Amino acid sequence: MATANSIEKPDLIVCSNLIGRVSKLKFEILFSLLNSSWDQLFQRHLVTEEDIEQEAIYLNSVIVAGAALETKKGIFILSSNEICKYIITLSSNIPDNLAETKDTRTWIGFEASSISPQIHPSLSQHTLTDTLKVSLQTLESAYSLTDPENLSISDVIIFSSLFPLTAPILLVQMNASYPKLLKWVNTVATTPVVNNVLQKLPVVNNWLRVTQGLTGYGKLDTKETKFDKLKREKLSKPPILPTLNLDKVSLLAPEIKHPILPCTDKRNILITSALPYVNNVPHLGNIIGCVLSADVFARYCRARGYQTLYLCGTDEYGTATEIKAVQEGVTPQQVCNKYYKKHKNIYDWFEISFDTFGRTSTQNQTDIAQEIFWKIQKRGFIKDETVEQLFCENCSTFLADRLITGTCPSCAYDDASGDQCDNCSKLINAVELIQPQCQICKNRPFVKKSQHIFLDMARMQPEVEEWVAKSAPRGNWTPNSRSITNTWFKEGLKPRCISRDLKWGTPVPLEGFTDKVFYVWFDAPIGYISITASYTDQWEKWWKNPNNVLLYQFMAKDNVPFHTVMFPSCLITTGDEYTLLHHISASEYLNYEGGKFSKRKGVGVFGDNARETKIPADIFRFYLLYVRPETQDTLFSWSDLMSKNNNELLNNLGNFVNRSLAFTKKNFNGIVPPVGNLKQVDMQLIDQINLELTNYIATLEDARIRDGIKYTLNLSRLGNGYIQDAQPWVLIKEGEDGMSRAGTIMNLSVNLVCLVMVLLQPYMPNTCEAIRQQLNIPNNSTLIPVEFAKFISPGHEIGTPLPLFRKFEQAEIDGYQQMFRTKPK
């Protein structure tokens, strides 16, 4: 080891596992409070070649402790709390609030013995341990929660340990049982000093991602270069090897009973996808941007045992419906009935698992929207103004914004709609469009005045902005949704008109305006609530239950401000305790073969056309989710779809499932063999499986839909490699021992097929069902476990193995490319 004389500053090393990240959070907050930094006070540890063996022992100790400090006197400190105290002693000017007292010493010891050891088990098991519950209750009732702006050393240490418990998987439990404690944690997290630290630390909003399998081992956060490789080799062999859980783990999900209502003993998840406008047949970009992404998350939540309600429905009011009714010679309601069925049929074909798929043209919509309006009006946030609108003389009607196109006044895009530019995403007042055109008759409309009611959003901004500042980091909103929302606040909220001169819509109940209806941006989001009310008369248990329900909303990025600013503004301004947005998943755009999907121009594959290809819905689901535009625009490409199908599904996933089950069927008469003595290669496989499973759960908890399918495919790749290397077809020819070893390999492989099946279910439900039948296990085998285990017992008889996928040929793909160069029907 380096001598004291060679060390100018103390040496501090932090491990990247969960306990290490909690330690780092403690240190970084202290650095900020002391106006210091890591590099000012500490240096990284360097070792010589002769010290490698000793170093390996030392580093294993760091892994267990999470952090280690070697002082100038050569003394090792393997306690993050003691390191915190040491950091304070290095400061030349210690603030009074950070001075250690008898009281802070007591609580620091309490954190080390009663809280810190329970953080990893609680996150791994997705529920607070009984031991931790007792400790949290002690804090809730006895700990003196000081001024967040003047944190004590015990405050810093306790906050850092409690912050991981605000992860979504535990948030409802925390809120229900320890509201005072959770409020304090959230308040501390939003203080400038702590918030700056949280923004700098990686994956601080998803602590499950750092649990690294079930052992909690991670890598060291160090800057050494000369011996990094040797250290990694040492650390890749942790002292405790993973083992196979030999107890049978049930994957059987309980029966879902309707109506689905929140529970006090479960995590309650309310999921919405943006309401599609009834007159438009959805294209593949719409489907992945909203309903399919939300469907994967809903299926995942159900598979984790969460109490889940997934709802959507058609947005049915507005000018477009009125015009369509005139064109078809029917009533607006008849138009909605016709297209509602089209939407429902398309989503049914895509296997979208709505718990309820409703519509906005209901009495519940009128009652709830008017109730919300009256509460806002009585609190003084409604005013009336004269506005200028575009009126089409030829059609004898004021034009809805989406029935007007023109040149965007901001970016000069020449095909902008009357409410929002698809190019720059800025909202537009239709009268601001340059050279506007009516999309019904193609004539140029003119400006006409009308009296309307407005929501005074300028007065609402402070309260709404404060809510966003807390909700966005807590719910880990997608970066694009944060950016779009913050842009709105920076530009300043302005009064927004909430009425229109139409007849087909929710009537405005205010005297003097009863000949008008509510504008879509005010009315449509309330549809989420009214659709729930049409599903159950106990809808308030979902929508007026913010302490026990987490609301997740899925949409494309052009819908973000309606859900992060406008809808919450309306609910907050009522003064009622509504369930507000927790997490928003806003996708970018999916383009089509080098161009853009367009409802108006009919470019791309639409939902009803997908069935005409004879390609199974699961293949469309898989590909759309594989290329989901989570962080940037992506492209639907027929040639890429063929490549992904043939390589990822046929050669990887399908090959693993078929070779595992077919080999078992042929050589073990379809009976799952017992597990013999596990070898190092088996242990390594289990460890890798658990790591991929942990990553899968972490990404889905964070509603990062795309990566989940890739972790599932990683598992089938592991399985293929394991079988290929083990060569059970050779072992079965080597007598009893060889047959026993082959049996162990196939037992692990069949159980891995079972795990792949349940992880695949949110993405490809029909394929999951096919695998389930081949495994011959109950049809409710859908629960996602937290570790690889014995899901199928030795002696179980599997079904008949069959190929899951077929190969796509170039001629077939060429035909699809030619077919969809013209407008869809």
N, C-alpha and C positions, 0 to 999 in steps of 0.2 A: 504493500500500500504506500501511497505517497506520504512523506513525512510531514510533520507540522511545519518545519522550516520552509518547505517547498510550497506551502499553501498560503497565499496572501489573503484569501477570503474563505469563509466556511463553504463547504461543498454540500449542495442540496439536490437530491434526486427524487423525482416523483414518478410513480408507476402510472400507466395509462389505464389500469383497471378501474372499477367503480370506486373502491375506497381511495385510490390514488387521485381520482378526479375530484372527489369530495375534499380531499386534503388540499389539492391545488386551489380550489375555490376559496378555502379558508385563507391560504397564503396570499392570493391575489387581492382579496378584499382588504387584508391587513396592509399590504404594500400601498394600496390606494389611500387608506385612512392615514397612513404615516407619510404620505407624499414621497414614497420611495419606489423601488422596483427590484425585480429579481436580480438583474445584472449588477445593480449597485451594491447589493449586499452579499451575493453568493457567486460561486463559480461552479462549473461542471467538473465532475470527477474524472480524472485520467488515470489509467492503469498501465503498468509495464507488463511485458510478456510473461515475466516470472510470477506475476500476481494472479494469473488467470484462474487457477483453481480456487484460491482464496476468494477471488472476486465473485466466482459463481455462487459460493455459499452466501456471500454478502448480498448479492442481487436477489437470491431467493428470499432472503429476509425482507428485502425491500418490497417484494411482491406481496408478502403476507401483511406487512405494516402499511403499505400504500405509499410511504415516503420514508426517506432517511436523511439525516443531516450529520456530517462529520465536522465538529467544531475545530477551531484553530489548535485546540489542545489535544486533538486526536480522539475526542470522545464521540461515540456514536449515539444519536438519538433516533429511536425507531417509534416515535409517537407523534402524530401530526399535531396534537394539542400542545405537547411540550415544545415542539418546533415553533408553534405560534407564539408561545411565551418567549422563546429565544429571539424570535424576530423583533418583538417589542423591545427587548433589552438592547438591541443594536441601534435603536433610534436615539438620537441626541435630544429629542424633545417629545416626550411621551404625553399625549393628551390625557387629561384626567379621566375621561370615560373609558380609556383602555388600561388604566392601572388595575392590577389584580387585587381583588379583595377576598375575604373569607367566603362571601356569598358566591362570587364568580368561580372560585376554586371548587366549591361544592357542585355547581351545575356543570362545570367542565368535566369533572369526574363522572357525573351522571350521564353525560353524553357519550363518554368513552365506553362505559360499561353497559348502558341500557338502550342506547339509540343506534349508535354507529354499527354494531354487529348485526342489527336487524334490517338495515337498509337493503342490502343485496338479496336476502331471502324474500323480502316483501315485493321487490321489483320482479324477481324471477318467478314467483308464484302468482303475481298479479293480484295480491291481496295482502292487507296488513297482517303481520303475524300477531298471535295473541300476546306475546311478550311486548311487542312494539305498541300495541293498543294500550296496555297498562301504562307504559312509559309516556305515551302521548297524552293520556288522560291526566297524568301527574303534571306535565307541562301546562296543559290547558287550565288546570285549576290552581296550580301553585307557582308557576314561573312568572316573575314580574317582567312583563313585556315593556321594555323601555322605549324611549323616543327613538324612532328609526333613524333620525338624523344624527344621533349621538350613541352609536352602538358601543356596547361593552365588549370585552374579549369573549365572554360567554355567549353574547348575542351573535357574534360572528361565527363562532364554532357551532352553535345550535342551529342557526339559520342555514349554514352550509350543509349540515346533515339532513335537515328537513326539506331543503329545496328539491331533491330528487323525488320526494313524495308528492310533489305537485304534478308529476307526469300524468298524462290522461288516464293511464290504467289504474291509478289510485286516487284521482282527484275527487271523485264522487264520495268515496269513503271518508276522505279527509274533510270534505265540506259538510257531510252529514253529521260526523261525530266530533269534529274539532274545529268548529267555525271560527272561534276566537284566534286559535293558533294559526289557521290557514290565512285569515285576514292579515295577521301580523307578518307572516312570511311574504305574502303578496305585496304588502306595503313596503317592506324592506327591499324587495326585489325591484321596485320602481323608483327607489331613491337614486339620485344621479350617480353617486359613487358605485353602488352595487350594480345598477343597471349597466353602467359602462363595462364593468368586469364581466357580467353575464354575456354581453354582446361579443366580447373578445374570445371567450372560451368556446372551443369547438364542441358540437353535439350536446350543449348544455341543456337543450330542450328535449333531448331524448336519451335519458339515462340508461334505458334498457339496452341501447345499442352498445354500451361499453361493458356489459356483463359477461361477454366473451365466453359463451358456453355456461356450464353449470359450476365450474370451479372458480370462476372469477379471475383467472389469470389473464394478464395482459402484457403489453410491451412497455419498456421503460421510455420515459420522455427524457432522453439525453441527447447531447450533441457530439459525443465521441465519434470518431471516424475510424481510427486505426484498428480497434478491436470489436467494432459493431457486429461483424459476422460471427465471430467466436461467441460473443454474448448471446446472440439470437439462437445459436445452436444449443447453448446451455439452457436458455429459457424455453426452447421448444420441447424440452423434456421435463415438465413439471414433476415435482416429487409425488403427486397424487395422480394416478392414471384414471381416466374415465372408466366407468363400469356400466354394463348393461343392466337396466332395471328389470329384474327377473319377475317382479310382480306384474300380473296382468293389468294393463291400463285400459280402461274402457273408453271407447270413442263414441259411445251412444249418446246422442243428443235427446233431451226431453221433447215431448210433443209440444208444438206451439199452439196455444189456445187463444182464440180471439174473443173480445178485443184485447190487443196487447196493451198493457198498462205498466207504468213504472213500478218498480219494486224497491223496497227499503234495503234489501240485502244484496242487490246486484248493481252493477254499473249500467245506467240507463242511457241509451244512445238514440237520439232522434236524428234521422237522416233525411235530407231533401235533395232532389235534383231539380234544376231550373225547369220551370213549367214551359213546355213547348207550346208555341202558338198553334191553335187548332187547325188553321188553314194550310199549314205547311207540312208536307211529308218530310220527316227527318232524314238527313243524309248521314253518312258514316261519321263525318266530323261532329255533327250534333250528338250522335249516339255515344261516341267516346268522351266527348266533352262534358256530358251530364249524366245520362241515365246508366250507362255501362260502368263508368268509374264508381258511381255511387252504389251500384249493385254489387260490385266486388267488395267494397268496404262493408256493406250490409251483410253479405254472406259471411265475410270474415268475422264480424262482430257476433253474429249468431253462433258461428263455430267456436268462438271463445267463451260462449255461455253468457254473453251480455244480453240484457233485456233491450231488444232492438225494434224500432219502428221505422220502416222505410216507406216514404210516401212521395207521390208525384201526381200530376194530373195535367189536363189541358187548360191553357189560358184561352178563354173563349170570347171575351168581350172586345169590342172595338170596331172601327170603321171597316176593316178588311172583311169581317164577318158580314156586316151589313151589305157591302158591295157584292160579295160572293152570293148572298141570298138573292139579291136582285138579278144577278146574272143567271142563276139556276132556277129562278121563279119559285123559290120556297122561302120559308121564314128563317131568320137567323138561328133559331133553336134547332130547326131541321138540319141546317148546315153543320152545326156543332155536333149533332147526333151522328151524322154521317162520318165526319172526320175524326171524331172521338174513337169510333170503331176502327178506323184505319190505323190510328196511333196505337191503340191497344193490341191490334193484331201484329203489328211490327214488333212491338216490345215483347209480346208473348213469344214470337218466333226467335228473338234474340235471348230468350230465357231470362228476362229482367224480372227479378223476384220482388216486385212491389208488395208490401203488405196491404196497401190500398192505392189504387190509381183513380183519382177523382176528377173533378172538373170545377171550374169557377162560376158557372152559370147556375148557381143554387141559391136558395133562400138563406142558407147559412152564410154564404159569402156576403149577401146584402146586410144581414143582421150584424155580423161581426165587423165588417168594414164601416158601417154607419156608427156602431158603438165606439170604435176607435176614433173616428172623426169627431164625434161629439165630445169625447174626453179631451182631445187636443184643442178643440175650439173653446171649451170652457176654461182651459188653462191659458188662453190668450195667444195661441200660436197660429191662428188663422186670420188672414186678411184678404181683402178683395181688391183687384186692380183691373184696369182696362188693358187688354192685350191685343196684339195684332197677330192674326193667323192667316194661313194661306187657304183661300177658298177657290174651289174649282167651279166656275160658272157652268161648264158643260155637264158636270156630274151633279150640280146643285147641292154641294155639300162641302163642309170644312174637311180638309184632308188630314187623315192621321199621318203622323210623322213618317212612318214606314212606307206610306204610299207616295212619298215625295223623294225625288233624287235631284242632285245638283252638284255643284263644285264646292268642296269644303273651304270655308273661309280661313281655316288655319293652315292646311297643308296643300291646298289646291288639288286634292284628289277629285277627279271628275265624276265619280260615281258614289258620292256620299249619300247616306240616307238622311231623312229629315230629323232624326233624333240623335244619331251618333255616326261618326265617321269610322268606317271599317279599316281605314288605313292608319290613322293616328289615334283612334279610340277616344277622341274628345267628344263630349256631348255637344249637341248643336241645337239652337233654336231654329226651327224650320225656316223662319223668315230671313235668317242670316245666309241661307244657301245662295250661291251665285247661279243664276240661270236655272231656277227650280223647274221641275217638270212633274206633272201628275202621272203616276204610273198606271192609272186606269185608262185614261183616254189620250195620254201623251201631250195634252195641251198645257199651256203655261198658266198656273194659277195666279191670283192676285191677292194682295193683302186686304184683310177685312177686320174691323175691330169687334171685340166681344168682351163682356164683363165676366171675370173668372175669379175663383178663390185660390189662394196661395198658402203654402206652408212656410212660415217664417223660419227658414233653416239657419239664417245668420244668427239669430238669437239662440238657436239650439246648439250651435257649434261647440262652445266650451264643454258642455256636458257630454256630448257625443265623442268629442276628441279625447276627453279624459277616459271614457270607456274604452275606446280603441287602443289607447296607450297601454291599458292593462290587459285587454282581451287578446290583442295580436300576439304578444310574446307568450302569454299563457297557453293559448290555443295553437301556437306555432303556425300562424297563417302562412300561406305560400308567399314567396318574395314578391311576385307580381301583384298580388292583392294588397300587400302592404304599400308598395310603391304607388299604385293607382290611388289608394285611399289617402295616402299622405299628400299626393299632388292636389287632391280636392281640398284638403285642409289648408295647404299653403296658398292656394288661389283664393280661399275664403268661400264659405258656403253662401249661397244666394237664395232668395225666396224662389220656390219652385211651384209652378202652377199644378194643381191637382184636380182640375175639372176640364171637361171637353164638351163641345156642342154635338152630342150624339144621342141616340135613343137606346142603342143596344149596349147596356152596361149597368153597373151598380148606381142607382139613382143618388144624387146629392140631396140630402134631406134638409139643407139649410134654406130658409125662406128667401125667395128671390133668385134661387139657383136650382129649383126643383125640375127645371126643364133640361138640366145637364146631367152628365154622369161623371163618375170619378175617372181620372186619367190612369192609364195602365200602370205607371210606375208606382203609384200609391196603392192601387187596387190589387194588382197581380200578386205581389208578395204575401198579401193577407190571405191569398188563396191557400198557402201552406196550412194556415190555421183553420180555414173553413173546410178544407178537404179532410183534415183530422176530425173536425166536428161532425162531418158527414159519416165518418168511420165510427166514431164513438161519441156519445153525449158526455163522456168524461174527459173531453179533450183538454180541459184546463190542467189535468194532471201532467200533461206533456208540456203545454205552452205557458203555464203559469207556475212553474216549478224549477226556478233557476238553481236552487241548491242541490237538486238531485238529478237533473237531466243535463246532458251535454248535447248541444246542437251542432251537427256537421252538415255543411251545405256545399254542393258540387255544382260547378257551372264553368262556362268559358269565361275568359278574362273580360269580355265586353259587358258582362253582367255584374261585375264586381261592385261598382259604386251603389247599385240598387240594393245590394245585400250587406255592405259594410257601412254605408252612410245613411241612405234613405230609409230603408225598412227599420233598422235599429232606431233611427231618429224618431220615427212615428211611435214605436213601441215605448221607448224611453219617455217621450213627452206625454204619454197618457197618464204617467204616474203610477201605473200598475207594475207588479213584479212579474214581467214577462221573462220567459226563457230566451236569452239572447244568444247570438252566434258565438260558438266556442272555436270551431275550426272551419276555415273556408279553403276549399281545394279548387283553385282556379286554373284551368288548363290554358295553354297557348292554343294555337290553331293547327289543325290537321289539314294539310293541303293535298291536292289530288294530282298525281302524275305531272308535277311541275306547274300546276295552276291552282286555282282556289275553288273549293266547293262553293256553290251559290244557289240558294233557294230560288232567287229571282230568275237566274239565267239557266238553271237546270244543269249545272256542271258537276259531274261526279256520280258516284254510286249512291242511290237513295235506299232507304230501308226496304221498300217493297221490291226493288230491283235485286237486292242481295239474294232473295229466295230464288230468283230466276237463274242464278248461276249454278245451282245444285251443289254449291259448296256448303258443308254443314255450318250451322250457326256458330258452333264452337271454334271453328277455324277462323271465322271473322272476329269473334271475341278475342281469341288468342293474339291475332296479329294486331288488332287495334290497341290492345293493352300492351303489347310488346313495344309498339312505336308511340305510345301515349305521349302527347306533347306536354310534359310536365314542366319543363324549364325553358323550352324554346319550341318554335314551330317545327313540326315534323311532316313527313310525306307518306301518303298511301301510294304504294307502288306494287303493281301486279307481279313484276319480276321478283321483287323483294319478298312478297308474300309467298311465292313459290319456293324461294330459297329457305325461308324460315320454316315453312311446312316440311320440306324435304329433309333439312338438316336438323333442326331443333326438335320437331315433333316425331317424324318418321324414324330418323337414324339415331336420335338420342333417347327421347322419352319413350316412344313406342317400342324401340328395340329393347330397352332395359326391362320394361314391364313384360313383354312377350318372352324374352329369353329366360327371365326368372321363373315365370309361371309355367312355361312350356317344359323347362328342364325338370321342375318339381313334378309336373304331371307325368312325364315320361319315365323318370328314374326313381321316383318315390311314390308312384301310383297316385299322385295328386294329394298325398298326405304330407303336411308340413312336418319336417323332421325335427328332432330335438337339438338343442344347442350343446355342443361339447365344450372342451376347454378353449377359452378364448386366447388367441395369440396376439402378439403386438400389432399385427396388421389389422386385426379386428378392432382392437382398442383405438387405433388411429382412425379407422373408419367411423366409429361411434363418435369420437371427438369431433371429426369434421362434420358429421351429420348434425350434431348438436350446435355447432357454430353456425351452419347454414340455417338451421331452424330458428336459432336466436335472432339472426339477422332478418329472417322472414317476418317474425313476430314484430320486431322493432320497426321495420319499414311500414308494415300494415297498421301498427298502432299510430304511426305518424301520418297515415293516409297517403303514403308514397306508393301508389298503386303499381307503377311499372316495375319497380325492382323486385317485388314479390314473386313475379313469374320467373324472373331470372334466378332467384335463389332456389326455386323449385326445380328448374332445369339443372342447376348445379348438383342437386341431389341425385337426379337420374344419371348425370355424368359420373358422379362418384360411384354409383352402383355399377355402371358399365365397366369402369376401370377396375373396380374390386373383383368382379367376376372374371374379367379378362386376365388379370394377374394371377388369380387363385386357381384358374383352370379346373373347375370341378369335374369336367368331362374326362380329365386325366385321372383325377383322384379316385373316381368310382371304380377304376380298373385296378386299384392298388390294395385290394383286400378290405378287411373290416375297418382298419384304422383309416384308410383312404375314404371309405364310404362314410364313416363318422365325420371326418373333416369336411367332406362335401356337403353333408347334412347341415353342419353348422353354417357353412357359407350360404346355403339356400334358405335356411331359417332367417338369417339376417337380411338376405335379399328380399324375401317375401314380406318381411316386416317393413323394410324400406319402401317397397311398392305400396304398402298400406299407408305409410306416412305421406308418400308422394300423392296418393289419392286424396287424402283429406286437405292437403295444402293446395291441390289443384282445383278443388271444388269451387272456391270463389271465382276462379277464372274460366274454367271449362266444365260446367256442371254435367253435361251429357257424357263427356269423356270420363269424368269421375264416376258416373253411374255405370258405365261400361266396365271400368276396372273393378268396381264394387261387386258386380255380378260375377266377374271372373275370379275374384277372391272368395266369393260365396259367403259374404258377411252381411249383417243386418243393414237394411236400407237407411237407417238413421245413424250410421257410423260416420259422423261428420265433425265431431269435436276435435279441435286442434290441440295437441298436447304441448307441454313445455320442454319435453325431453324425449329422446328416442328410447323406446321401451318394447316390451313384449306385448304387441297389440293383438297378434294372432298366436294362439297357443299351439305347441306341438300336438300333432294328432288331428288337427283341423283339416278337413278335406276341401280343397279349392274347387272352383268350377272349371269351365272349359276355356282355355286360353285362345284368344282370337286377336288378329291384328287390330290395332286401334286407328291407324291412319293409312291413307293411300298416297302414292307418289303423284305429284302434279307434273304433267309433261308440258314442254314449251309450247306445243301446238294449242293446248287448252288455254294457256295464259295469253297467247297471241289472240285467240278468239275473244277473250274477255276484254282485252285492250281495244280491239276493234269495236266490240259491242257498245262500249261506254264512251266512245268518241262522240256519239250523238246524245241528244237530250234523253233523259230517262222518261219513261211513259208517265 
